[in-house]
């Protein structure tokens, strides 16, 4: 018995040694293959993979490597900054690999077809890399695969039909690539699929109705593609669906009633499509819905009152459609609502007072509708409100004083309504207020002085109202003010010196008021100031340099038109405008906290028209000094401001020549020098301005040939009116550019001069004949000669007569 036991024990020991030998051998082969792959990495000094050495145990010591029964089972090197390819990955040497995670690295190149050798693979994650090329059809051989994630790469081509062979697949994520073609109908075979993410690709065609057969599907995201056609009614079969994202496609037709069958749905986003028809009443069945976005479609009809049944709703976005009718009172039942956007529709009627019941709402957008009547006082009950947009409606009455009690309010815009009364002083209590836009109403009275003390305020827009009195004088140090627009009011007095405390100020528009002051050169210390508009006030005097080394370094628009500024143009100011010396294509508009929906706007006199320009800081570089009393010459330094798009110095008293340096303004679109006393020729350099669309040199004393060039051929006579000395196209035929025309002109001029001389002799003879033969006969002869001669010389005759008479007078005086 003892001998049998010892034999069995000996046999077991041999088997154990044989097994260990086999395991050690297999691990060595896999480790060697992985080391060969690691040797191709571009960054060999990777600290996380320093443990990968021939002398260490791969299964025990290597980072990201796990084994089962001595064979590599898991390789997880996610987010290890590896820069490599998969070309020499040991696909055939890792037959027992089940989990492969190479995500969040810098893998590039294609997915090799040899990936089909990983037949035991269950989890494959290649997301957030630089992998390109197509998805190899051989991936269909990985029949045990349950999770496939290759999102956020550079994959192109179509989704292979062979993915439909992966019947064990539960998650398929191919989003954020460049995949094209249609969604393969073979996906209907993936009965276990719960997540399907194909968002942010270039997929086209319609949504396959077969997707409606995937009863296990809980999340479906096909957003940001080029899908068209209608939403298949079969999606109503997906009883387990919790997230449905079809936004940002070209989907048309109506929203199927069947969407209302998805009782498990938590988020529904159909925005940015071409859906039409009405909002189906069946959406009221979605009791679990927390997010509903139908924005940016072509939906019409009224908002169904059944929306009020969605008691779990926290985010409602129906903006940018053609919805009409009134705001349903039932929306006030949505007590969990924190975000509501009904803007840019055709909603009418009054704002329901019951909206004051939405105590949790933080952002409310009702702007750009046809809402009427007064702002209900119940709005002051919205204690959680941070952003309120009511602009572009037909609201009337006063701005409620009690809005000053909403302590967390950050943004309030009510511009372009019919509001009247005074600005509530209580608004100055809002210590978190960042944007206040009440422009384009009929507000009156003075601006409360306390507004200058709101340190958080970034935008203060009261343009085009009827405000009177003086500007606040107490703008404090540490002010956050970025944009101050008081254009088009009845404000008086001086520009407050305390504005120099607003170090972040980028836009200052005080135009079209009754301000009486000299030019505020001290504003030049505001290093971020980009727009300065003081047009149409009572500003006066010369513009003198402050002597500072840095002055208006980032100014892009300066409009001082329609004032009484005098003396020479401010050469020293132009020399400091560094922001106009570089054509900056990357210049951004100001960014305001709280909400990105506010855009600065100014009215620019460009191309002979007054245009309202949005996004002004990224589009226009303007100097407008027109309608003042400037004298002297045009400084040649203006030619250094090569970023200028609009230059208007018309209606002044400028004299001298047009500087040739203006020919360096390569992007100028509008140039107006009209109604001055400029003389000399038009510089030939202006003909090189290929961006010039509007030119006005009229009513000066210019002479000589009009330069010829591609843009100059597009200008009409009106561009040169009132300059009698100009010739050439378009005011006359031919000029110095055409040799034949020049010769003809020279000959013609000599002939005219000779004819003029003869004519003058004959004229004086006729005058003498008048003495001998009688005044009547002489005048008759003069009339006949004038009638038969070219009448254009009459002016010259009169000038010569006047000259001779003056000479005789002087001789008599000297005698």
Secondary structure, DSSP 4 states (H G I P E B T S, - for coil): -HHHHHHHHHHHHHHHHHHHHHHHHHHHHHHHHHHHHHTT-S-TT-GGGTT--TTS-HHHHSTTEEEETTEEEEEE-TTS--EEESTT--TTT-TT--EEE--SSEEEE---GGGGG-TT--EEE--SSEEEEPPPGGGGG-TT--EEE--SSEEEEPPPGGGGG-TT--EEE--SSEEEEPPPGGGGG-TT--EEE--SSEE-SBPPGGGGG-TT--EEE--SS--BSPPPGGGGG-TT--EEE--SS--EEPPPGGGGG-TT--EEE--SSEE-SPPPGGGGG-TT--EEE--SS--EEEPPGGGGG-TT--EEE--SSEEESPPPGGGGG-TT--EEE--SS--EEEPPGGGGG-TT--EEE--SSEEESBPPGGGGG-TT--EEE--SS--EEEPPGGGGG-TT--EEE--SSEEESPPPGGGGG-TT--EEE--SS--EEEPPGGGGG-TT--EEE--SSEEESB----PPTT----EEE--SS--EEPPPGGGGG-TT--EEE--SSEE-----GGGGG-TT--EEE--SS--EE-------S--STT--EEE--SSEEEEE--HHHHHH-GGGSS--TTPPPP--SS-TT---EEEEEETTEEEEEESHHHH--EEE--SSEEESPPPGGGGG-TT-SEEE--SS--EEPPPGGGGG-TT--EEE--SSEEEEPPPGGGGG-TT--EEE--SSEEEEEPP--TTGGG--GGGTTT-TEEESTTTSS--TTSHHHHHHHHHHHHHHHHHHHHHHHHHHHHHHHHHHH-HHHHHHHHHHHHHHS-GGGHHHHHHHHHHHHHHHHHHHHH-
